[in-house]
Amino acid sequence: MKVKLIADSGSTKADWKLISGSTEIKSFQTKGMNPYFRTREDVTQELSEKILPDITQEVSEIFFYGAGVVNQANIVKEALSRLFPAANVETHSDVLGASRALFGRNAGIACTLGTGSNACFYDGMNVAEKVPPLGFILGDECSGSAFGKKLLGDYFKRIMPSDLRILFEQEFSPVLVDVLDQVYRMERPNRYLAAFAPFLSAHIQELYCREMVEKSFKEFFERNVLTLPLASSHSIGFVGSVAHYFRDIVTEQTEAFGFKKPIILKEPVTGLVTYHKN
């Protein structure tokens, strides 16, 4: 029976599942394997330390879905091929991964709301149309990084309500020079910014927080989903931590735009296991 290793990777973390036939054997988690922020050697070292020692079976197939894979797939693929020489390795974009996780072999509008954000039309086999996410500086509307950027800006410019500003300061103790250094000089600023997003979830009952999420979601929908052809005639689904933790707002706003109740998955890898079992 074939042993398969399936992975879904964002910029923050990667979830791995080892399956044999229809049976799930083991689960792993590593740092995100986005090749824009990782090197081949770096990826190889982490996989050899975190995953390889616990796999005693011969892996015959590997399906890796990840952020940044489209243009830099060789980095991840070469690392996996080096560690699992007997396996057939496929690397695909996180967009295709989200689509397969949500809809299997049926068509639909697949959206990701996590550290970053994106949207595409999936025809049941391939990503037929997609909107470029453009990253946390030019795009990534309604993502964790976008929320972090907004929260920090409002905090330092004293736009955040005073009671929330006190709570934000107690939780994060933000120092301007340190924040600027993290955002403009250090690696993975999108991941750093996204770490502030849980503050919104914790205080979603506050008008300021709820309005920020609602406004950001509307912006995401208008700038991404509605630009896809015939978007409203298809089912829609969302994957990612932001979609999961703000599922009530996501559902409410999606239906307000005229869509049916959306499918929401926190972890795409769960749907990908089902897809590859079949």
C-alpha positions in Angstrom: 0.0 0.0 0.0 1.4 3.4 -1.0 2.6 5.7 1.8 2.1 9.4 1.1 3.4 12.5 2.7 1.1 15.5 2.4 2.0 19.0 3.4 0.3 22.4 3.5 2.7 25.3 4.1 2.1 29.0 4.7 4.6 31.6 5.7 4.2 30.9 9.4 3.9 27.2 9.7 3.6 24.0 7.7 1.3 21.0 8.6 2.4 17.5 7.5 0.4 14.3 7.4 1.7 10.8 6.7 -0.9 8.4 5.3 -1.0 4.8 4.2 -4.0 4.1 2.0 -6.9 5.6 3.9 -5.2 5.5 7.3 -3.4 8.5 8.8 -0.2 7.4 10.4 1.5 10.5 11.8 1.2 14.3 11.9 4.1 16.8 12.0 4.4 20.6 12.1 7.4 22.7 11.0 8.1 26.3 10.3 6.6 27.7 7.1 8.5 26.5 4.0 7.9 29.6 1.9 11.0 29.6 -0.4 11.0 33.3 -0.6 12.1 33.3 3.0 13.9 30.0 3.3 17.0 28.4 1.6 17.4 24.9 0.2 19.9 24.1 3.0 17.7 25.6 5.7 14.6 23.6 4.5 16.6 20.4 4.2 18.1 20.8 7.7 14.7 21.3 9.4 13.0 18.4 7.6 15.9 16.1 8.4 15.6 17.0 12.1 11.8 17.3 12.5 10.3 14.8 10.2 12.8 12.3 8.8 13.7 10.5 12.1 10.0 9.6 12.7 9.3 8.1 9.3 10.2 4.5 9.2 8.1 3.6 6.1 9.3 4.1 2.6 7.4 7.1 1.2 6.3 6.6 -2.4 4.5 10.0 -3.0 4.9 13.5 -1.6 2.4 16.3 -2.3 3.6 19.6 -1.1 1.4 22.7 -1.3 2.9 26.0 -0.2 3.0 29.8 -0.3 5.7 31.1 -2.7 6.0 27.7 -4.5 4.9 29.0 -7.9 8.2 30.7 -8.8 10.5 29.0 -6.4 9.3 25.4 -6.3 12.7 23.9 -7.0 14.0 24.8 -3.5 11.4 22.8 -1.7 11.2 20.0 -4.3 15.0 19.5 -4.3 15.1 19.3 -0.5 12.3 16.7 -0.4 13.8 14.7 -3.3 17.2 14.6 -1.5 15.6 13.3 1.7 13.2 10.9 0.1 15.0 9.7 -3.0 12.4 6.9 -3.7 9.4 9.2 -3.7 7.7 11.0 -6.5 7.6 14.6 -5.4 5.0 17.1 -6.5 5.0 20.7 -5.4 2.0 23.0 -5.9 0.9 26.5 -4.9 -1.0 27.0 -1.7 -3.8 28.3 -3.9 -4.3 24.9 -5.5 -4.0 23.3 -2.1 -6.8 25.5 -0.7 -8.9 24.7 -3.7 -8.5 20.9 -3.4 -9.0 21.0 0.3 -12.3 23.0 0.0 -13.8 21.5 -3.1 -12.1 18.2 -3.9 -12.9 17.7 -7.6 -15.8 20.2 -7.8 -15.6 23.8 -8.9 -15.7 26.8 -6.5 -14.2 30.1 -5.4 -11.3 29.3 -3.0 -10.0 32.0 -0.6 -7.2 32.0 1.9 -7.3 34.3 4.9 -4.2 33.6 7.0 -0.9 35.4 7.4 -1.5 36.5 3.8 -4.6 36.3 1.6 -5.7 35.3 -1.9 -8.6 34.2 -4.0 -9.1 32.1 -7.1 -11.6 30.2 -9.3 -11.0 26.5 -9.2 -12.7 24.5 -12.1 -12.5 21.2 -10.3 -9.1 20.3 -11.7 -7.0 23.4 -11.9 -6.8 27.0 -10.8 -8.5 28.6 -13.8 -8.5 32.2 -12.7 -6.7 34.0 -9.8 -6.0 37.4 -8.4 -2.4 38.2 -7.5 -2.2 38.7 -3.7 0.7 41.1 -4.0 2.0 40.5 -0.5 1.6 42.4 2.7 2.7 45.8 1.3 0.6 46.0 -1.9 -2.2 43.5 -1.1 -3.1 40.7 1.3 -6.3 42.4 2.3 -8.0 40.9 5.5 -4.9 38.9 6.3 -3.1 38.6 9.7 -0.3 40.8 8.4 -2.8 43.5 7.2 -4.4 43.5 10.6 -1.1 43.8 12.4 -0.1 46.7 10.1 -3.3 48.5 10.9 -3.2 47.9 14.6 0.4 49.1 15.0 -0.4 52.2 12.8 -3.4 53.1 14.9 -1.6 52.5 18.1 1.4 54.8 17.4 -0.8 57.4 15.7 -3.2 57.3 18.7 -6.2 56.5 16.6 -6.9 53.3 18.5 -9.5 53.9 21.3 -7.7 54.7 24.6 -9.0 51.7 26.6 -7.9 49.3 23.8 -4.6 51.2 23.5 -3.9 50.5 27.2 -4.7 46.8 26.7 -2.6 46.6 23.5 0.3 48.2 25.3 0.0 45.8 28.3 0.1 42.8 26.0 2.8 43.8 23.5 4.7 46.7 25.0 5.5 48.1 21.5 8.5 50.3 21.1 8.6 52.4 17.9 12.2 51.9 17.1 11.9 48.1 17.6 8.8 47.8 15.6 10.3 49.8 12.7 13.4 47.6 12.9 11.3 44.4 12.8 9.2 45.6 9.8 11.9 47.2 7.7 15.1 45.4 8.6 14.4 41.9 9.8 13.3 38.8 8.0 9.7 37.8 7.6 8.0 41.1 8.5 4.6 39.6 7.4 4.9 36.9 10.1 5.9 39.5 12.7 2.9 41.7 11.8 0.4 38.8 11.8 1.3 38.0 15.4 -0.7 41.0 16.5 -3.9 39.8 14.8 -5.1 37.7 17.7 -5.7 40.9 19.6 -8.6 41.6 17.3 -10.1 38.2 18.0 -9.7 38.6 21.7 -11.6 41.9 21.7 -14.0 41.4 18.8 -16.9 42.6 21.0 -15.4 46.1 20.8 -16.8 48.2 18.0 -13.3 49.3 16.9 -12.2 45.7 16.4 -15.3 44.5 14.7 -15.4 47.4 12.3 -11.8 46.8 11.4 -12.5 43.2 10.5 -15.7 43.9 8.6 -14.1 46.8 6.6 -11.1 44.6 5.8 -13.2 41.7 4.7 -15.3 43.9 2.4 -12.1 45.2 0.9 -10.8 41.7 0.4 -14.1 40.7 -1.3 -14.3 43.7 -3.5 -10.6 43.6 -4.6 -10.3 39.9 -5.0 -13.4 37.7 -5.1 -15.7 40.0 -7.1 -13.0 40.5 -9.8 -13.2 36.8 -10.6 -15.5 36.0 -13.6 -18.9 34.6 -12.7 -17.8 34.5 -9.0 -21.4 34.7 -7.6 -22.5 31.6 -9.6 -20.2 29.3 -7.7 -19.8 27.9 -4.1 -17.2 29.8 -2.0 -14.9 28.6 0.7 -12.2 29.9 3.0 -9.1 28.4 4.6 -6.7 29.9 7.2 -6.6 31.1 10.8 -8.2 34.5 10.1 -11.2 32.8 8.3 -11.5 30.4 11.2 -11.3 32.9 14.1 -13.6 35.4 12.4 -15.9 32.8 10.9 -19.1 34.6 12.1 -18.1 37.8 10.4 -16.8 35.9 7.3 -20.1 34.1 7.0 -22.2 37.2 7.6 -20.4 39.3 5.1 -20.1 36.6 2.5 -23.9 36.1 2.6 -24.3 39.9 2.4 -22.5 39.9 -0.9 -25.1 37.4 -2.2 -23.2 34.1 -1.8 -24.4 31.0 0.0 -23.0 30.0 3.4 -19.3 29.4 2.9 -17.2 26.4 3.7 -14.5 27.4 6.3 -11.5 25.3 7.1 -8.8 26.3 9.6 -6.2 23.8 8.3 -6.2 23.0 4.6 -4.2 19.8 5.2 -7.3 18.1 6.6 -9.1 18.5 3.3 -5.9 17.6 1.4 -5.7 14.3 3.2 -9.3 13.5 2.1 -8.4 14.5 -1.5 -5.4 12.3 -1.7 -7.0 9.4 0.0 -9.3 9.3 -2.9 
